[in-house]
Amino acid sequence: SFVATNEEMVRYKQVPFYKCCLSFHNFMDEERQRMEGIAASNGAVCVSANHEACTHIVVAVDSAELFNCTPRIHVVKQEWFWESVALAACADESLYLLNKVLLCCLHITAVQCQMLLCRNKVDLLTAQDRD
């Protein structure tokens, strides 16, 4: 009978960050280094946020900072990282996304990004007030 935790099956299990290139942002150096070590031991490659292979930017806090990134990069809260480690599987990024209003991707111009932020000013303030 099939059992997912069977020793035979466990050897085929992927590590949580298989094929993920992570960048850690807004962390104290010591914490960032500790997280980079944990990430590497769980299959990740740690890169800078502007590296072409970057797949995830892990952010220490939900701040009002803008990230210039392509739409393929997941900008997630640090809870995503810790949940993935605890699950021993890559958690669903959509549950841990940094407030989308705060993101400015390269596929829109700086003017469009500014307009987006102005239009969503109420949402931005509401998101900050919730924390």
N, C-alpha and C positions, 0 to 999 in steps of 0.2 A: 504494500500500500504506500501511497505517496504522502510524505511528511516533509514540509518545507524546511524544518530544522534538522532533518536527517543529515548526518555527517557527510554523506555522499553529495547532497544538494548544497550544503553550506560552502563547500569548496568552490562553487560556481558563483557565489554571491559577489556582487560588485561593491566596492567601497563607496561611501556616501558621495564623495566629490569626484568620482571618476569622470575624466575629461572636462573638469571645471578649472578655470583659471580665475582665482579670487584676488581681489584687491581690498585691503582693509583701510577704512577712512575714519578719521576723527578719534582714533584710539591713542592712549598713552603708549609710548614706545614699548614698555615692558609687556603690557597687555597684547599689543599687536604682535610682538615676537612670539608670545605664548600661543596666540591663536594661529599664527602662521605655522608653527610647529605641529599643532593639532591638525590643521588643514592638510599639511604635507603627509602626515601619517595616515590620513583618511583619503588619500588619492589626489588632492588638489595640487596645482602649481600656483604659487603666489607671484603675482605680477603687479605692475603699476596700473592705475586706473586708465591711463591712456594707452596702454599696450594693446596692440591689435588683436591679441588672443584673449583678452579679458572677457569673461563671461558673466561675472558677478562683482558688484561693488557692495561690500558689507559695511554698513554705516553704524557707528556707535550710538548715535541719537537721531531722532527724527527732526532734523534742523531745517532751517529755511535756505539752505545752501543749494545752489544750482549745480547740476552735474551735466557736463557736455559729454554725451555718450550716444552711441547708436542705439536704435530700438531693440537690438538683439541682446543688450546687456541688462541683466536684472539688477536693479538697485534695491537692496533689501536691508531690513533692520537686522541687528546682530542676533535677535532671537531665532531667525532662520538658520543661522550657522549652528547655534547651540542645539536647536531642535533636530537638525540633521545629524549631528554627532550622537545625540541621545537615541534617535531612531535607528541609527546605523544605516540610514538611507537618506537620499536627498529629499528634503521636505518641499512641499508645494510652494514655490516662490510667490504665487499670487496672494497667499495669506500673509506675507511679510513685506510687501512692497512699500517702499518709502512713498509717502503721499505723492501721487502722480502730479498734482498741481505744482509740486516743487521741482519737477524734472524738466530740463530743457534739452531736447535731443537735436543732434546735428541736422536732422531732416527738416527742421523748421528754422527760419531766420531769427536773429536776435530780436527784431522788431515784433515778430509773431509771438515769440516767447514772452516778451514784455507785455504784450496785449493779453496773452493768456493769463499771466499772473495778475494783471489789473482786473480782468473780468472775474477772476476767482478769488479776489481779495477777501471776501466774506468767508469762503471755504478755508483759505489759508489761516485766517485768524481763528476760526473755529477749531481747526486741527491743532493749533498751538495751545489753545485754551483747554483742550481735552487732556493734554499731557501733564 
